[in-house]
Amino acid sequence: MPTSYHTESQSNCGDNKPSHRERAMNSHRLLFLLIAVLFAFPEALPADVVHLKSGVTIEGKVVDLGDQIKVEMKFGSRTIPKQKILRIETAKSTREEFQRKLKTLDPENIEQHLTLAEWCEPRSLKEEAKLCLERVLAENPDHDFARDKLGYKMGPHGRWRVKCKTCSGIGTIREPCDKCKNGKIDCYKCGGKGVLYHACTATGCNGGRVECPKCRGHRSRWTKRLHSGQSMVVYCPVCGGKGTVDCKQCKGGRVRVLCTNCKNGKIQCTACDGKGYTEKRCPTCGGSGIQP
């Protein structure tokens, strides 16, 4: 006589449909996964585009604050008065406008798809731009611009290969120059001060002092008679009896002149040719620019 569990296993053998509870759990897992993807890749979603009257465009999530708006960007936020705003393109309206433009295109017209792809770039419509470029490749598989935008590079034997992600297909990577700051170093002639000091060449200057032009350095004294019949000693009114005055051409015996070898004490770094960075071969692709 067969056991009860054997009979139950036979009865459930062909029943592979998930239960209501399992379907609910699967839907919750999918919802959680979708939310995780949105938070992990927020830049993949189209953002609102704020066009200012000055011609500047700002991308981010727009929050209405009454007389002004707040644009929440990837790094920080910015508050803008409404009188400075020309128009606002919301993410929804931008996607709808793309669909409207896409329907009017000739499927075989490459230039129209390229124009629409360029229109998508400043509006963060990356997936839509990719769609347009893929349609270009469908008509012309060797289109250089579309291949470059989609991350391809011409490899050996005339085959398109995926660009190296480390160097973006350039073959070299940049590193900040350790010899300078922004491509500039201190001038070796003036020590980074931007000025030079020379000895004063004025006639008779000695340490920034010259002979008094009135008493000629004799520290002259005069005796002045008062109405009371008394007398008082009066020294030279120009030098005060010192015999010398400050030199008008220098200060302390040194003349300050601008350094002609630099600008504000800085000269171009020779290690990086003023670029502020050095280039070396990409360690991932070995300089080929192609993803291994």
NUTIRO-433029 format. One line per 3 residues: number of its first residue (from 1); their letters; for each residue z negated, y, x of N, C-alpha, C. Coordinates in steps of 0.02 Angstrom, whole numbers, plus 50000, padded with zeros to 5 digits. Atoms other than C-alpha are relative to their C-alpha. Example, Ala and Ser with C-alpha at 12.3 -4.5 7.8 and 13.67 -1.06 7.14 Angstrom:
1> as> 50000 49941 50045 49610 49775 50615 50000 50060 50045 ~ 50003 49941 49958 49643 49947 50684 49963 50055 49961
//
This chain:
1> mpt> 50000 49940 50043 50000 50000 50000 50000 50062 50044 ~ 49997 49941 49957 50051 50166 50078 49942 50046 49988 ~ 50057 49953 50005 49917 50292 50114 50021 50063 49963
4> syh> 49987 49940 50040 49901 50452 50016 50034 50054 50041 ~ 49971 49946 49960 49943 50566 50161 50073 49986 50014 ~ 49930 50017 49988 50107 50471 50192 50043 50020 49940
7> tes> 49964 49980 50061 50159 50498 50012 50007 50075 49995 ~ 49998 49927 50004 50116 50683 50023 50050 50029 50051 ~ 49953 49975 49950 50215 50704 50183 50071 49988 49979
10> qsn> 49932 50013 50024 50367 50623 50102 50020 50050 49946 ~ 49984 49954 50055 50355 50736 49951 50014 50070 50026 ~ 49990 49933 49973 50348 50893 50061 50052 50002 50055
13> cgd> 49953 50004 49944 50479 50834 50184 50060 50047 49991 ~ 49941 49959 50012 50624 50925 50103 49985 50071 49979 ~ 50018 49933 50023 50526 51080 50052 49987 50045 50061
16> nkp> 50007 49957 49942 50558 51203 50197 49997 50074 49983 ~ 50002 49930 50020 50551 51365 50096 49931 50029 50015 ~ 50065 49970 49986 50414 51487 50155 49965 50020 49936
19> shr> 50039 49982 50059 50275 51521 50034 49999 50076 49992 ~ 50005 49929 50014 50241 51690 49956 49957 50035 50052 ~ 50044 49971 49949 50101 51721 50080 50035 50008 50067
22> era> 49964 49996 49937 50212 51682 50229 50053 50055 49998 ~ 49950 49945 50005 50349 51799 50165 49967 50068 50006 ~ 50037 49936 49996 50221 51938 50145 49979 50014 50072
25> mns> 50020 49990 49930 50157 51910 50322 50059 50018 50044 ~ 49939 49984 49961 50334 51913 50392 50022 50071 49989 ~ 49980 49931 50015 50372 52076 50304 49953 50050 50034
28> hrl> 50047 49956 49966 50213 52153 50375 50014 50002 50075 ~ 49983 50002 49929 50262 52095 50549 50061 50043 50015 ~ 49940 49960 49990 50435 52174 50532 49985 50075 49995
31> lfl> 50018 49930 50008 50359 52337 50470 49962 50025 50061 ~ 50038 49981 49941 50236 52341 50615 50046 50007 50061 ~ 49953 49997 49945 50377 52305 50738 50043 50063 49997
34> lia> 49960 49940 50009 50483 52446 50666 49961 50062 50019 ~ 50042 49942 49983 50339 52570 50680 49989 50004 50075 ~ 50011 50001 49928 50306 52515 50859 50062 50025 50037
37> vlf> 49938 49978 49968 50489 52543 50905 50009 50076 49992 ~ 49993 49928 50012 50489 52717 50827 49954 50040 50044 ~ 50046 49964 49957 50335 52768 50925 50017 49991 50073
40> afp> 49982 50012 49931 50399 52690 51085 50061 50039 50021 ~ 49938 49964 49984 50569 52776 51075 50010 50057 49951 ~ 49990 49944 50047 50545 52940 50980 50061 50041 50015
43> eal> 49942 49959 49984 50687 53021 51075 50064 49971 49972 ~ 49940 50030 50028 50809 52899 50995 50015 50027 49931 ~ 49990 49974 50067 50784 52982 50826 50027 50072 50004
46> pad> 49976 49931 50000 50880 53141 50785 49944 50048 49984 ~ 50052 49950 50010 50773 53297 50792 50030 50060 49963 ~ 49978 49938 50031 50780 53460 50695 50024 50048 50055
49> vvh> 49972 49952 49952 50883 53595 50783 49991 50070 49972 ~ 50013 49931 50019 50825 53776 50774 50046 50046 50040 ~ 49954 49954 49967 50960 53906 50813 49970 50071 49994
52> lks> 50028 49932 49999 50887 54075 50866 50057 50051 50002 ~ 49951 49947 50000 50977 54241 50848 50023 50018 50070 ~ 49983 49986 49930 50975 54257 51038 50050 49951 50028
55> gvt> 49954 50051 49976 51087 54103 51052 49967 49938 50027 ~ 50037 50057 49974 50950 53984 51110 49990 49949 49945 ~ 50012 50054 50047 50933 53814 51025 49939 49960 50023
58> ieg> 50061 50038 49986 50768 53718 51015 50000 49938 49956 ~ 50002 50063 50037 50751 53535 50964 49928 49976 49992 ~ 50066 50026 50013 50598 53457 50886 49987 49995 49925
61> kvv> 50020 50005 50070 50505 53428 50723 49976 50068 49976 ~ 50017 49933 50026 50494 53588 50620 49946 49995 49948 ~ 50055 49996 50048 50333 53629 50528 49997 50072 49975
64> dlg> 50000 49932 50030 50334 53778 50408 49929 50027 49998 ~ 50066 49968 49999 50187 53898 50435 50000 50066 49963 ~ 49997 49937 50038 50236 54036 50313 50048 50048 50031
67> dqi> 49958 49950 49968 50300 54187 50411 50030 49975 50065 ~ 49973 50028 49938 50337 54076 50561 50002 49924 49994 ~ 49996 50073 49999 50376 53896 50605 49972 49975 50066
70> kve> 50025 50033 49940 50305 53775 50731 50047 49942 50016 ~ 49954 50053 49978 50424 53664 50830 49962 49954 50047 ~ 50035 50050 49960 50340 53507 50895 50052 49962 50041
73> mkf> 49951 50030 49955 50440 53451 51047 49969 49941 50036 ~ 50023 50059 49963 50426 53302 51162 49942 50018 50046 ~ 50053 49977 49956 50319 53401 51284 49975 50067 49974
76> gsr> 50031 49938 50026 50212 53528 51190 50033 50024 49936 ~ 49975 49970 50062 50252 53642 51044 50011 50074 50011 ~ 49985 49929 49994 50314 53819 51012 50001 50030 49930
79> tip> 50003 49964 50063 50282 53943 50872 50051 50058 50002 ~ 49945 49951 50001 50429 54055 50821 49997 50039 49933 ~ 49995 49961 50062 50432 54200 50695 50067 49988 49965
82> kqk> 49939 50016 50037 50559 54173 50556 50053 50054 50007 ~ 49949 49948 49993 50644 54341 50586 50043 49991 50062 ~ 49961 50014 49940 50705 54275 50754 50046 49940 49991
85> ilr> 49963 50063 50011 50786 54120 50676 50066 50015 49964 ~ 49935 49993 50033 50971 54114 50633 50008 49947 49946 ~ 49996 50055 50048 50971 53943 50549 49964 49939 50029
88> iet> 50034 50061 49980 50886 53773 50553 50040 49941 49974 ~ 49966 50061 50019 50977 53607 50552 49949 49943 50000 ~ 50048 50055 50004 50863 53469 50490 50033 49936 50022
91> aks> 49974 50064 49975 50881 53292 50555 50043 49966 49946 ~ 49963 50033 50054 50939 53230 50385 50067 50034 49989 ~ 49937 49964 50011 51069 53366 50362 50048 49989 50059
94> tre> 49957 50012 49942 51133 53335 50540 50034 49933 49995 ~ 49969 50066 50007 51161 53150 50507 50052 50001 49944 ~ 49951 49996 50055 51246 53189 50342 50063 50037 50022
97> efq> 49941 49964 49976 51359 53315 50428 50042 49957 50047 ~ 49963 50045 49956 51404 53184 50559 50042 49951 49959 ~ 49962 50047 50042 51453 53059 50424 50059 50034 49966
100> rkl> 49946 49962 50032 51556 53193 50339 50057 50013 50050 ~ 49949 49988 49949 51646 53236 50501 50035 49935 50019 ~ 49971 50064 49980 51672 53052 50544 50053 49976 49951
103> ktl> 49952 50023 50051 51761 53017 50379 50066 50038 50003 ~ 49938 49960 49997 51887 53155 50413 50042 49985 50062 ~ 49964 50013 49938 51938 53086 50583 50055 49948 49990
106> dpe> 49948 50051 49997 52097 52991 50617 49975 49944 50045 ~ 50028 50054 49960 52040 52819 50679 50035 49990 50067 ~ 49963 50010 49938 52174 52821 50815 50004 50063 50043
109> nie> 49997 49937 49963 52148 53001 50873 49940 50003 50049 ~ 50053 50002 49949 52050 52996 51037 49966 50068 50008 ~ 50027 49934 49989 52028 53184 51056 49950 50020 49946
112> qhl> 50046 49983 50054 51945 53202 50886 49933 49964 50008 ~ 50062 50038 49990 51818 53065 50926 49961 50027 50060 ~ 50034 49970 49943 51781 53145 51095 49966 50065 49981
115> tla> 50030 49937 50023 51751 53313 51012 49938 49988 49959 ~ 50059 50016 50041 51632 53234 50887 49943 49973 50043 ~ 50052 50026 49955 51540 53143 51027 49965 50057 50037
118> ewc> 50029 49941 49968 51514 53310 51117 49957 50040 49951 ~ 50039 49966 50052 51452 53384 50953 49933 49965 49989 ~ 50061 50039 50012 51321 53244 50940 49949 50010 50056
121> epr> 50046 49998 49943 51246 53268 51114 49944 50051 49993 ~ 50056 49952 50005 51148 53432 51089 49957 49990 49938 ~ 50039 50012 50061 51086 53366 50920 49963 49934 50002
124> slk> 50039 50062 49989 51006 53208 50992 50026 49942 49957 ~ 49970 50055 50037 51126 53095 50896 50032 49951 50050 ~ 49976 50043 49946 51139 52968 51037 50039 49940 49974
127> eea> 49966 50059 50026 51187 52818 50933 50067 50019 49968 ~ 49938 49977 50031 51318 52918 50837 50051 50018 50054 ~ 49954 49984 49946 51392 52983 51000 50027 49937 50032
130> klc> 49978 50064 49972 51398 52806 51067 50053 49968 49956 ~ 49951 50027 50047 51492 52752 50910 50068 50032 50011 ~ 49936 49964 49990 51625 52886 50939 50032 49979 50066
133> ler> 49972 50019 49935 51645 52839 51122 50026 49929 50000 ~ 49977 50069 50005 51661 52655 51080 50067 49997 49963 ~ 49935 49998 50034 51802 52698 50960 50055 50025 50046
136> vla> 49952 49977 49950 51886 52792 51103 50022 49942 50044 ~ 49983 50057 49958 51876 52636 51211 50040 49948 49963 ~ 49960 50048 50038 51948 52533 51070 50074 50018 50002
139> enp> 49931 49978 49995 52106 52639 51083 50024 50002 50072 ~ 49982 49996 49929 52102 52664 51272 49943 49972 50042 ~ 50056 50032 49964 51991 52539 51367 49987 50031 50069
142> dhd> 50008 49972 49934 52018 52633 51531 49988 50076 49999 ~ 50013 49928 50005 51968 52806 51469 49940 50017 50045 ~ 50051 49987 49949 51869 52877 51617 49939 50035 49971
145> far> 50056 49961 50026 51762 53003 51521 49956 49956 49955 ~ 50039 50042 50046 51710 52880 51385 49963 49945 50038 ~ 50033 50051 49960 51672 52744 51513 49940 50029 50038
148> dkl> 50054 49969 49963 51567 52865 51615 49940 50016 49955 ~ 50054 49983 50047 51466 52923 51463 49963 49937 49976 ~ 50031 50062 50023 51433 52743 51411 49969 49961 50057
151> gyk> 50036 50031 49944 51366 52700 51584 50040 49950 50039 ~ 49958 50045 49961 51515 52615 51667 50027 50036 50062 ~ 49970 49975 49939 51590 52636 51840 50052 49950 50023
154> mgp> 49947 50043 49976 51750 52570 51914 49977 49962 50062 ~ 50021 50042 49945 51707 52424 52027 50059 49973 50039 ~ 49946 50030 49961 51806 52318 52148 50051 49964 49956
157> hgr> 49945 50033 50034 51973 52246 52094 50018 50033 49933 ~ 49981 49963 50060 51993 52382 51960 49964 49979 49937 ~ 50038 50022 50059 51858 52313 51845 49943 50049 49987
160> wrv> 50055 49956 50019 51734 52418 51748 49935 49961 50004 ~ 50066 50031 49993 51554 52379 51793 49947 50049 49976 ~ 50055 49959 50024 51387 52442 51728 49970 50040 50058
163> kck> 50029 49958 49948 51315 52589 51826 49930 49977 50019 ~ 50069 50013 49977 51158 52566 51930 49953 50047 49964 ~ 50048 49959 50038 51010 52627 51827 49954 50040 50046
166> tcs> 50044 49964 49954 50911 52680 51980 50030 50066 50023 ~ 49967 49940 49973 51039 52804 52048 50051 50030 49952 ~ 49952 49977 50050 51143 52830 51889 50072 49996 50025
169> gig> 49932 50011 49977 51297 52764 51979 50021 50042 50059 ~ 49982 49956 49944 51292 52893 52120 50000 49962 50066 ~ 50006 50037 49938 51239 52770 52254 49946 50025 50046
172> tir> 50054 49971 49960 51105 52883 52325 49944 50025 49954 ~ 50057 49972 50037 50933 52940 52269 49972 50059 50039 ~ 50027 49940 49969 50847 53104 52303 49925 49995 50008
175> epc> 50071 49996 49986 50677 53129 52381 49983 50070 50023 ~ 50018 49932 49979 50585 53295 52404 49994 50004 50076 ~ 50003 49990 49928 50602 53363 52580 49928 50013 50022
178> dkc> 50069 49993 49977 50438 53346 52675 49993 50053 50053 ~ 50003 49948 49950 50482 53486 52795 49996 50070 49971 ~ 49996 49934 50030 50496 53629 52671 49975 49999 49928
181> kng> 50015 49992 50071 50461 53693 52497 50057 50038 49968 ~ 49942 49971 50035 50612 53725 52386 50054 50022 50050 ~ 49947 49986 49953 50724 53724 52539 49987 50058 50047
184> kid> 50016 49943 49958 50634 53868 52629 49940 49984 50045 ~ 50055 50006 49953 50521 53873 52782 49983 50069 50027 ~ 50021 49936 49971 50425 54012 52871 50045 50018 50059
187> cyk> 49958 49975 49945 50528 54119 52989 49963 49992 50066 ~ 50031 50011 49934 50494 54072 53170 49992 50064 50039 ~ 50001 49938 49962 50523 54250 53228 49943 50045 49979
190> cgg> 50054 49957 50024 50399 54343 53118 49940 49962 49974 ~ 50057 50041 50023 50285 54197 53073 49992 49999 49924 ~ 50004 50001 50073 50327 54210 52888 49976 50064 49969
193> kgv> 50025 49936 50026 50266 54390 52872 50056 50044 49974 ~ 49944 49960 50022 50438 54466 52851 50007 50066 50036 ~ 49998 49937 49962 50398 54612 52969 49983 49986 50073
196> lyh> 50015 50003 49929 50388 54640 53156 49968 50066 50021 ~ 50035 49941 49975 50281 54762 53256 50022 50012 50072 ~ 49979 49980 49933 50345 54856 53410 49956 50057 50024
199> act> 50037 49944 49971 50260 54977 53529 50034 50066 49984 ~ 49973 49935 50018 50281 55159 53479 50033 50032 50062 ~ 49962 49968 49946 50410 55251 53583 49998 50077 49996
202> atg> 50005 49927 50006 50360 55427 53530 49973 50030 50065 ~ 50020 49966 49938 50335 55551 53674 49925 50016 49998 ~ 50071 49985 49993 50154 55560 53729 49954 49958 49957
205> cng> 50043 50041 50043 50092 55427 53606 49960 49952 50042 ~ 50045 50044 49964 49943 55333 53672 49952 49967 49950 ~ 50043 50035 50048 49870 55204 53554 50001 50032 49931
208> grv> 49996 49969 50066 49929 55301 53402 49976 50072 49998 ~ 50023 49930 49997 49865 55472 53462 50046 50040 50047 ~ 49958 49955 49959 49968 55619 53529 49962 50065 50011
211> ecp> 50032 49936 49982 49923 55787 53605 50001 50049 49942 ~ 50004 49951 50054 49866 55919 53482 50051 50055 50012 ~ 49948 49949 49989 50011 56041 53455 49972 50071 50004
214> kcr> 50027 49931 50000 49894 56192 53438 49962 50015 50065 ~ 50040 49986 49941 49770 56177 53580 50027 49965 50062 ~ 49968 50033 49943 49883 56069 53690 49952 49953 50037
217> ghr> 50044 50048 49970 49743 55948 53720 49942 50029 50039 ~ 50054 49969 49962 49622 56075 53795 49934 50003 49961 ~ 50060 49998 50042 49498 56057 53652 49972 50071 49998
220> srw> 50018 49930 49996 49494 56246 53645 49944 50018 49952 ~ 50053 49973 50042 49343 56338 53579 50005 50076 49999 ~ 49999 49928 50006 49335 56515 53516 49931 50025 49978
223> tkr> 50064 49969 50020 49187 56629 53496 50015 50053 49948 ~ 49987 49955 50055 49186 56719 53332 49939 50044 49987 ~ 50053 49953 50013 49082 56875 53305 49988 50008 49926
226> lhs> 50017 49990 50069 48993 56889 53141 49980 50072 49988 ~ 50019 49931 50017 48950 57050 53048 49928 50015 50020 ~ 50071 49990 49981 48768 57023 53093 49993 50012 50074
229> gqs> 50003 49990 49928 48813 57039 53274 49992 49935 50038 ~ 50006 50064 49967 48787 56856 53309 50070 49970 50010 ~ 49936 50034 49986 48924 56741 53374 49993 49925 49987
232> mvv> 50000 50073 50012 48974 56561 53334 50062 49969 50033 ~ 49945 50036 49966 49084 56433 53421 50044 49967 49947 ~ 49951 50029 50046 49242 56380 53326 50048 49956 50041
235> ycp> 49955 50047 49965 49339 56226 53382 50070 50005 49970 ~ 49931 50001 50022 49525 56196 53362 50004 49974 49928 ~ 49997 50023 50070 49560 56185 53174 50046 49941 49987
238> vcg> 49953 50054 50010 49698 56055 53198 49970 49933 50021 ~ 50027 50063 49975 49613 55923 53304 49924 49997 49998 ~ 50073 50001 50004 49432 55975 53278 49967 49996 50068
241> gkg> 50028 50001 49933 49406 55992 53465 50011 49935 50036 ~ 49989 50064 49967 49465 55816 53504 50057 50003 50050 ~ 49943 49992 49955 49625 55871 53588 50060 49957 49981
244> tvd> 49945 50043 50020 49731 55736 53503 50000 49993 49924 ~ 49992 50012 50072 49798 55698 53328 50037 49934 49991 ~ 49965 50062 50014 49871 55545 53242 50075 50008 50008
247> ckq> 49927 50000 49992 50050 55500 53286 50033 49989 49932 ~ 49967 50004 50064 50167 55524 53139 50051 49943 49997 ~ 49950 50052 49999 50287 55386 53193 49971 49930 50001
250> ckg> 50028 50067 49996 50166 55242 53209 49930 49999 49970 ~ 50069 50008 50023 49998 55174 53159 49964 49955 50051 ~ 50035 50037 49948 49882 55122 53296 50042 49983 50060
253> grv> 49957 50013 49943 50021 55128 53424 50054 49949 49987 ~ 49949 50049 50015 50131 55001 53333 50044 50024 49943 ~ 49951 49981 50051 50289 55030 53231 50018 49938 49960
256> rvl> 49986 50056 50045 50319 54915 53080 50073 50002 49978 ~ 49930 50005 50020 50500 54858 53053 50012 49933 49965 ~ 49983 50061 50036 50579 54728 52939 50033 49950 50047
259> ctn> 49969 50053 49960 50627 54561 53016 50071 49989 49976 ~ 49929 50009 50017 50816 54542 53020 50021 49927 50001 ~ 49983 50071 49995 50808 54354 53045 49987 49961 49935
262> ckn> 50020 50036 50061 50740 54312 52872 50001 50047 49941 ~ 50008 49961 50061 50714 54371 52695 49931 49984 49971 ~ 50070 50007 50024 50533 54399 52643 49962 49946 50038
265> gki> 50036 50047 49959 50477 54289 52786 50023 49928 49995 ~ 49976 50068 50010 50577 54135 52734 50072 49993 50025 ~ 49932 50017 49979 50730 54051 52809 50017 49931 49973
268> qct> 49977 50064 50027 50834 53901 52759 49977 49942 50043 ~ 50022 50060 49965 50766 53730 52802 50061 49964 50029 ~ 49945 50035 49968 50878 53640 52927 49999 49926 49986
271> acd> 50004 50072 50012 50815 53467 52880 50038 49980 49937 ~ 49966 50017 50063 50886 53474 52704 50055 50049 49983 ~ 49948 49949 50011 51010 53620 52723 49985 50044 49941
274> gkg> 50020 49954 50053 50911 53722 52599 50002 49971 49930 ~ 49997 50032 50066 50928 53595 52457 49930 49986 49971 ~ 50067 50017 50023 50743 53553 52447 49990 49926 49991
277> yte> 50005 50072 50006 50780 53368 52445 50047 49966 50050 ~ 49957 50040 49956 50856 53232 52553 50027 49941 49960 ~ 49968 50056 50035 50972 53093 52498 50000 49938 50045
280> krc> 49996 50063 49963 50963 52911 52550 50033 49948 49955 ~ 49964 50053 50036 51053 52753 52500 49954 49967 49949 ~ 50038 50031 50055 50998 52677 52335 49980 49930 50021
283> ptc> 50022 50066 49980 50891 52523 52371 50021 49945 49950 ~ 49983 50049 50051 50945 52438 52208 50071 49975 50007 ~ 49929 50018 49997 51134 52443 52225 50029 50002 50070
286> ggs> 49976 49995 49932 51147 52472 52412 50053 50052 50012 ~ 49952 49945 49992 51252 52628 52387 50065 49991 49962 ~ 49937 50012 50037 51387 52550 52278 50000 50035 49933
289> giq> 50004 49968 50066 51325 52632 52118 50009 49952 49942 ~ 49989 50050 50052 51350 52469 52022 49938 49956 49993 ~ 50059 50040 50013 51209 52374 51940 50011 49928 50024
292> p> 49990 50068 49974 51187 52209 52035 49986 49948 49946
//
